[in-house]
Amino acid sequence: MLIKDEISFDEFDDVINPRNEDNGFDEVVEGAISRRGFLSAVVTVGAGAFLMNNTGLTKVARAVVDPFGFEAVIANSEDTITLPPGYKWESLIHWGDPLWSDGLEFNPETRGTAASQARAFGDNNDGMSLFRHEDRHLMVVNNEHTNRSIIYGNRTLGLPVNSDDVNKGKAAHGVSIFEIQQNSGGWSLVKDSPFNRRITADTEMEVSGPAAGYDLLKTAVDPTGTKSLGTWNNCGNGETPWGTYLACEENFNGYFSSSDPTLEIHDAFKRYGISVIDWGYGWAKEDERFDISKHPNEPNRAGYVVEIDPRDPTTTPKKRTALGRFKHENAEVVISAGCRIVVYMGDDERGEFLYRFVSDDTYSADRDHSDLLNKGRLYAARFNEDQRGEWLALTPEATGMSEAEICIHTRMAASAVGATTMDRPEWVAVNPNKVEVYCALTNNKHRGRKANKGGDEMPAGGPNPRKKNLFGQIVRWVPNNQDHGSDQFTWDLFAMAGNPLTSEGDKAGSSNITADNMFNSPDGLAFDDKGMLWIQTDGNYSDEGLFEGMGNNQMLVGDTTTGEIRRFMVGPKEAEITGLCWSSDRRTLFVGVQHLGQKGNSSFPGGGSSVPRSGVIAVSPEDGGLIG
């Protein structure tokens, strides 16, 4: 039996929907991708060279002030949180912790029930934000998915066996909203706060934007195509200038299955990884809408950005179809020079694309914002070999598709205009102090070997220079005229991850990757108010072979001016470090720890024989000072 917990989402989809290898890419010239040739070329473009860390200028700057403000952490494989000297961490909340007094405390024997999970913090948290509302601190956290072997650890096969098990899994997905407070003992949950809320796979959603009411969104349950139930597999997040939260639906496909095993899967489903087999959640057995043989339009209602107002628990979350349908990572919101809302988004799958949304209407703090994310234009990025790029508008004229179809089948629209296939574009982060944008490209073992699911070629070159890319890189671009609304940009690579101890050439990484800071698979990205780039990883934690010396997944900090990167944190065993936000006084950093012990080798945070539980930790300097 194939168990999803044993392999990644992409690996599972590859097994279910295999793609042909050797489509003629093996003979593609990889361009100037030698460690010296390519990397020395790209750093001359954009907002500064990342090889500056060896120059005398940088050494002089360091003598004046250390922009990091902490000592680098050594990589390790311990089952705990490792921080620099002078820093401490404490648990804030973990999977199964009740948000209300009438909720039950986490039971390690049963792992809870559907009823207890509905009143508790969800599982495998990812993106998060902290909002100030009057004198309150409201935290919003994505609960992306569950590890079946852990949440159903009380079952022999680690899989759901009855209706309550399935509904417990559904309740563990979605979004958790809760108030926190700080006192002399640190940060803690405010149980029974009027703002505490669970949004799950069964919560009513409003479908908005160009695709609302379109035939492909209509079902027997919702013939209007404007109401749907639930959000799940939310990965990264975003925040709007008007104080709302953006939850981003990513690997939504693995929850659908078919009671008819002979059902023919059409091309649109194949492009999004929808199959007759799910990932083992069994939702279709208890909730018919997840059975694609009976409700073929239901998958078209998932894969969007969901806008949530954390300050009003009575509001209905809105699926913003204008932002496209794909495997969303995060949604980085910025205001253009012309006061339009710009949202940068990555589609996290091998060979998929980077997107940008630009609103039709302009933003003003004193206006109604309810339609700003409903009306606008989607674009997909093309990166040229000369370090220039452009945003290609996804219009009916360019794609041969209607506006609604572009919003529903966004991947096909981007393929139609010839956007650049990327190495799994994940979080996008905008520098608050410069007009420049960064995106983590996690990895792509198919680069130069296979096409993507739509048949688009993936030759090595441009911002994806390495064939069979196992380590990932971080690309940076600068919009023309210092305007995020511009359709033109220049690009370079801030870093190419790798291992200089075990590898040579491009597998060793760029010159700002050293034995002291090496990592693989950059994933989460966020800037602090000083303009330092925080980098979180979700990659190979074997500490063996090509990954020897990297240890567990980690969080690093990059100086985007000098290119220097320094490790700040190492997570527990088999965990992803993902999601981060700061308290308003910048004295606490909240960090997410996800899917720890996914292979059975962690007991964080309890230790001993405890059940591993994902959650959020609070990191702060021991002297009460500022982070960094």
Buried (B, 14 or more C-beta within 10 A) or exposed (E): EEBBBEBEBBEBBBEBBEBEEEBEBEEBEBBBBBBEEBBBBBBEBBBBBBBBBEEEEBEEBBEEEEBBBBBBBEBEBEBBBBBBEEBEBBBBBBBBBBBEEEBBEBEBEEBBBBBBBBBBBBBBBBBBBBBEEEEBBBBBBBBBBBBBBBBBBBBEEBBBEEEBBBBBBBBBBBBBBBBBEBEEEBBBBBBEBEBBBBBBBBBEBBBBBBBBBBEBBBBEEBEEBBBBBBBBBBBBBBBBBBBBBBBBBBBBBBBBBBEEEEBEBEEBBBBBBBBBBBBBBBBBBBBBBBBBBBBBBBBBBBBBBBBBBBBEBEBEBBBBBBBBBBBBBBBBBBBBBEEBBBBBBBBBBBBBBBBBBBBEBEBEEEEEBEBBBBEBBBBBBBBBEEBBBBBBBBBEEBBEBEBBBBBBBBBBBBBBBEBBBBBBBBBBBBBEEBBBBBBBBBBBBBBBBBBBBBEBBBBBBBBBBBBEBBBBBBBBBBBBEEBBBBBEBBBBBBBBBBBBEBBEEBBBBBBBBBEBBBBBBBBBBBBBEBBBBBBBBBBBBEBEEBBBBBBBBBBBBBBBBBBBBBBBBBBBBBBBBBBBBBBEEBBBBBBBBBBBBBEBEBBBBEEEEEBBBBBBBBBBBEEEEBBB
